[in-house]
Amino acid sequence: MEKNEPVVTIESLDQEGRGIAHHEGKVIFIEGALIGERVTYASYRKKSSFENAVATKILKTSFTRVQPQCVHFDLCGGCSIQHLEVRAQVAAKQRILEDNLQRIGKVKPETILAPIYGEAWGYRQRARLSVRHVLKKGKTLVGFHEKRSSFIADMQHCEILPPKIAKLLPLLSQLNEQLSIRDQLPQIEVAVGEHVDVLVLRIMQALSPADEALIKQFADTHQVQFWTQTKGPETVKPFYPLDAPALTYSMPEFGIEMPYAPTEFTQVNSTMNRLMVSRALRLLAPQPQERIADFFCGLGNFTLPIARSGAQVLGIEGSAALVKRAAQNAAHNGLSGNTKFEVMNLFEMDEKALVGKGRFDKWLVDPPRDGAVELVKAITPEIAPQRIVYVSCNPATLARDADVLVNVQGYAIKAAGVMNMFPQTSHVESIAVFDRVPA
């Protein structure tokens, strides 16, 4: 230990998976440190009230510490908590959820739901890989960015991607080296479906005939389908092979198959998505006679399972493209008769607009990270649903919205819990149930 090198004890973990300690009146956020550990650290950002740092030595080791499975963990920014045992990861996420609800929302769930687990490795079926030819290295790098950097990590493998896709990383690097547009291909988007694996090439320049031949040979050899994207999402189109199976995921419990385009939003973890939808539907308990709203419905991930119950469902989403896809998926599954979809900016919801939709018996709300505060603020007594199931990818905005629902709108938070959608990362996916309290 260097002379005067600070030694601290880690008190808790923050939402980025960093250890939290205090030293000389400052809060120190330390990457690579776990609760209960005594560590030394090196700061890379210093402010008047806090510092961001990296653990340099572990003087006392937590019993929850494990050896990271990925050899690139110390460099790659794709994962943040591989050094924490997976059950402990989920426990930490549960504490973060409860802390946010109490501290930000000033609420406490009546019941803490048992966490939902899936596979800890090889689960990420959606990914955006950066591509860059690096002169100093004399090769193309394909992968995620380094920690706290715009540089691409020099990866030969990835433990959270499906094994087939992970093995392609160095081969995609070699492919790019042979292309005439080597410096005009900044990104490859991965979408692993049930019957096809799609790689979307973001190309800034047209492919030459030689490029096309190389890409087709790669597709045939490794049994993948390539798509291309020249500008925005509307330019995404299949390239080769054109007779590949459709890109889909399914929810067998509800007899539903969901076709989608590789750049359309779907959950990265299809196994966990099935478990999440099943839990949400059990909590929502839709009945045939009910009218139910699915806010931020996307391509119908919750709408169609709800509709399968016989309820009348209105899906509302801000993206016209996703609403079109949701309607197509409803027809594909024979559910057009009891579903309807509308385009609406839910971040600008107000009482007049919400009242105009009429009263619903129940809501399913699944917003992006920004949450749904304008939506929950717009609830009025005459149109307040009896139950709201809220699926969240950000515990802070869930807590903020829970404050409005419980302390302003007269709901009780009946239950809440986490779902480990993104193992090895600090991302917290959660679900909460709110019931209207009788006046």
Residue, then its C-alpha position, 0 to 999 in steps of 0.5 A: m500500500e502506497k504511503n497516504e493511500p486512503v483506505v475505506t470500507i464499502e457501505s452500500l452499492d449505488q445504481e451503477g454497481r459502484g461501492i459507496a464509501h465516505h472519506e474526509g467528508k466526501v462520498i466516494f463511488i468506487e468501481g470494483a468494490l463490494i459491500g463490506e470490503r475494505v479497499t484502497y482506491a484511485s480517483y479519476r474524477k474529483k468534485s467538492s462533495f464526491e469522487n469517482a474512483v476505481a478500487t486498487k487493492i481489496l484488503k478485506t474481501s466480501f464473501t459475495r465476490v466471485q471471479p469474473q467469467c469474462v476475460h475482458f471484464d476489467l476493460c469492457g463497459g458492457c458489464s459492471i458487476q460480474h465480480l458479484e455473485v448473481r444472487a447477490q446481484v439481485a439482492a442488491k437490485q432489490r435494495i436499490l428498488e426499495d431504497n428509491l421507493q422509500r427515499i424518492g417516493k416516500v412509499k413502502p410496498e405492502t409485499i415484496l415480490a420474490p425476484i425473477y431470475g433467468e440465465a446469467w450468461g449468454y442471454r443478450q439477444r439484442a445488442r448494438l456493436s461498435v465497429r472501427h478499424v484502428l490503425k495502431k492495432g492494425k485491425t478492426l475492433v468489433g464490440f462494446h465500448e471500454k469503461r468510461s471511454s469512446f474507444i472500442a474494447d478489443m474483444q475476442h469473445c463476450e459472455i453475455l451474448p449468445p455463444k454463436i454470436a459471441k464466437l463471430l466477433p473476431l470473424l466479423s472483425q476479419l470480414n470488415e478488414q476485407l471490405s472496400i467500405r471498411d471505414q464506412l461501417p460504424q455499427i452492427e446491430v444484433a437481433v437473435g430470433e427463434h428461427v434466424d440470427v440477424l446482423v444489421l450492417r450500418i453502412m455509410q457507403a454503398l457495398s461494392p460487388a466484391d463486398e456483397a460476395l464476401i458478406k453472402q459467403f459469411a452468411d452462408t458459412h455462419q448461418v446468419q441473415f444480413w440486413t443493411q441500414t443506410k440512414g434512419p430506421e426506415t432504411v433497414k432492409p434485408f440483404y441476404p439471404l432473402d428467403a430466411p425465416a421471419l424474425t420472431y419471438s414467442m410467448p407460448e403461455f399465451g399462444i402468441e408469436m411476435p414478428y418484428a424488425p431487427t431495429e424495432f424495440t424488443q426486450v434483450n432477454s426473451t426468456m426473462n420477457r416471457l417470465m415478466v409478461s407472465r408475472a404482469l398478467r397474473l398481477l393484472a388479472p384481466q377478465p373478459q368483461e374488462r376494458i384495459a389500457d396498455f400505455f407505452c405498448g410498443l409492438g404489443n408485448f403486453t397488449l396481446p397477452i392481455a387481449r388473449s384473456g378476452a378483455q378489450v385492450l387499447g394500446i397507446e404508443g408514441s411511435a407510429a411505426l411501433v403502433k403499425r407493427a402492434a396492429q399487424n401482430a394483433a392480426h397475426n395472432g387473431l386478436s384484432g377483434n378486441t384490440k385497438f392501437e393509437v399513436m399518442n405522445l404520452f409524455e405530454m398527457d393531460e387530464k383532458a386528453l386522458v378523460g377523452k380516452g374514457r374509463f378503464d378498469k385496469w392499466l398496464v404501464d411500461p414506460p422508458r427510463d423517463g417514466a410516466v409522470e405526466l400520465v399518472k398526474a393526469i388521472t382524475p377520480e372519474i376515470a381512475p382505474q382500479r388497478i395499475v401494474y407498472v413495469s419499470c426500467n428505472p427505479a428512480t422514475l418509478a419511485r417518483d411516479a409512485d409518490v404521485l400515485v400514492n400520495v396524490q392520487g389515492y392509490a396503495i402500492k400493494a407489491a413491488g419486486v425486481m426482475n433480473m433482465f440484465p444479469q452482470t449489469s447494474h440495470v434494475e428492471s422492476i414491477a409494482v402494483f397499485d390499487r385504488v383505495p376506496a374513498 
